[in-house]
Every structure is written in C-alpha cells, then in structure tokens.
Amino acid sequence: IGSIVLGLSAGELLVNKTHKELIQPYETRRKRVVEFLAEVEPDVKVEVHELHDAFGPSVSMEDLTTLVVSQETSKGGSMVNDERARRGLSRLKNVVVDLVQDDGTKAIK
C-alpha cells in the first residue's frame, strides 16, 4: 500500500446516524484513525478528507482505484461509481467490509 485517501464523515452526514450521541468529535476520530494506520502500516501515506456529502474526493480524484465501504454504506459505492462515470473517470473497485464492535466481534444490526 502506497497511500490511503480517507473520507471521514462530519456535520450533516452524522445527523441521522444511529447512536449519534456515541460518535466522537471529528478531530478525535481523525487523530485516532491516523495513529492506527501508522501503527499497522507505518510506511503508508494517509490523506484525510472531511466528508460533508456522500462523495467527497472520490468523484474528483482520478488516480483512485478502490473504494472501501461498510455494508451500511455500500449503496453509496454504486452512487460514487455512477458519478465518476458521469464525469468521465474510471470506476472504482468496491470492497465491502463488515462492521465490528470494540471487542472485535461482528456488529449486529
């Protein structure tokens, strides 16, 4: 892995989240995810973008190849690819990952 472009939800994207009162402030989440990635992959370059819409930089950055989404946001991956195609950009490979809880178990919806 050479670099990761990370979109981190903020503002209006969090309004309708389940248990939104448990979501840490943006800056805390940004710091923790950057620290985590540095620990597990020290040589990776991390670029964090604050997301205020469903697309963020995914529909304007030409050199992206993969979009990692949760089951909760997988429909958004299709929307991103539709918008990229509309803009003349290549489609991204969508990788869907499971949500996990703090204890490492799979999240239950």
N, C-alpha and C positions, 0 to 999 in steps of 0.2 A: 504494500500500500504506500503510495507516494503522498497523497493528500486526501483530506476529507473536507467536503463543504457541508456544513451542518446548519440546518434550519431549526431554530428553537422558537416555539410558539410564544407569543406575547399578546398583551392587550385584548382586543376583541375576540381573538381566537380562543381565549380561555373562558369567556363568559358562560358558555353553555356546557362546559366540561362537568362530568360527574365528579363530585367531591372536590370542586374547585377550591374550596377553603383549605385543602391539604397541599395545594400546589405551591411550591416555594417561589419566592420572587425570581424574576428573570435573571438578575445578576448572580444570584446564588446558584441557580441551575447551570448557567453558562460556565461559571468558575469550576463547578464540580465535574461537569462533563469534560472540560478541557483537561483537568487534572487526571481524571480516569483514563482518558485516551493517551495521555502522556505516560501513564504508568503501564498500560498494556501494550502500547506501540510507540516507544519513545522517539522513533525517527519520523513519525508521520507529521505532516504539516496539517494543522487544523484551522479552518476558516469558519467562524461562527457568524450567522446572519440572524437577526431578529425578525421573526415572521409576523406580519400583520395581515397576511392574506394566505390563501391556500397554496399559492405558487412560489412565492419568494424568488430566489435567484434561479430556481430550477428551469424557468422558462426563458431565461436570457443568457445563461452561461453555455456557450457552445460546446465546451470540452468535457462536459459531464457525461458519464457512461451508465451510471447505476443510481437508482432511487430506492432507498430502504424505507419501507413503511410498515406500520403495525397493522394488524387486522382491522383495527378501528379506523385507520386512515387509508386503507387500500383503494377505496373508490377514488380518493384524491390522486393516486398514482396514475390512474387512467385519465383523469382530467388534465394532469400535467402533460402526459404524452399527447393528448389531443391538442393542447395549447402549443406545445413545441412544434407539432406538425403544422399547425396553422401559421406559425412563424417561420417555417422552413428549416427547423432544427431537427436533428435525428432523435428518434425515440429512445427513451431510457429503458434499461432492463429494470423491471420492478422486482424487488426482493421483499417478501412479506415475512416479518418476524413476529413471534408470539410476544405478548406482554408477560412480564414476570413481576412477582411480588418481591418485597425486600428480602424474604427468606430464600429466594431463588426458585420458588415453586411457580407453576404457571398460574397466571391471573384467571380468576373466574368472573365471568360477566353475568 
